[in-house]
Amino acid sequence: MPLVKIIFEIHSKLKSHPAFSSLLSRYSAASVVHSKSSTSASFSIVASSRKGGRGMGRDSSSSSSVARAHRQGGRGGRGGMDRINALGRLLTRILRHQASDLKLDMRSDGFVRVHEILKLNTTTFAGVPLRLHTPEEVRVAVARDNKQRFTLSEEDGELLIRANQGHSITTVSTDDLLKPILSIDEAPVCVHGTYRRYLESILQSGLKRMKRLHVHFSSGLPMDGEVISGMRRDVDVLIYLDVEKALREGMELFVSDNKVILTEGFDGVVPARFFLKIETWPGREIISFRT
């Protein structure tokens, strides 16, 4: 008789025996308990390992916020918004429009102490509390801003920051913030970008500073590599200022550190009679107008 068949018959007889059946049940139960214990132990080890890993990550990254920003591209916060970019956007808003409301000590030249800003109880657009940012990250935000909206300064070992233009805060002095333009040689191109849908109103009422301190002009066209700020990239109309006429008739013009040309006009308005020419963009077709 084949060996396999012999083993099968022995197993069948033993299985029907009451003592063997009881023993088999106890063995099966013990195996299940052991299996569960092993699984639980394995899960505990994995969980412990993960928890330890996250803890080490926090300790390592908190030692250098700016290093994390460079390693991870500044990612963090809601929707993966760039942590550093979000910081820069909030700094722009605070330094241009909110410093007084937030009780920050802003000088007449627009400078504010960085450490005072980082004490504010507010959150960036990436959902990161401002208090979790560092002066080093502020430096990175300034360096990465392609429109050079900010200037940093160190005085007596303390870091200060200001927005170069775009203020609505009246505590800022134009004379302290900006450099005056005294001749057309200093502003050979002075152009304001806008949209066709606003042109009729502008021709009737002039360019208005609205809630800001100044009307903004760019020192070149949107395609010029040297032009940094002063105009949106999607404008479809360009209005050129007659700089020579404006200066001759007493309009004060200024230039910011990032080469934006600014003026308060007359009572906050640049009348259409100071427009040199108007053209479409990017087609550059002349738009005729009367003042």
Helices and strands as residue ranges (DSSP letters): H 3-15, H 18-62, H 65-71, G 78-80, H 83-93, I 94-98, E 112-113, H 114-117, G 130-132, H 135-144, E 150-155, E 158-163, H 174-177, E 179-181, G 184-186, E 191-194, H 196-205, E 207-208, E 215-217, E 237-241, H 243-248, E 253-255, E 261-263, E 269-270, G 272-274, E 275-280
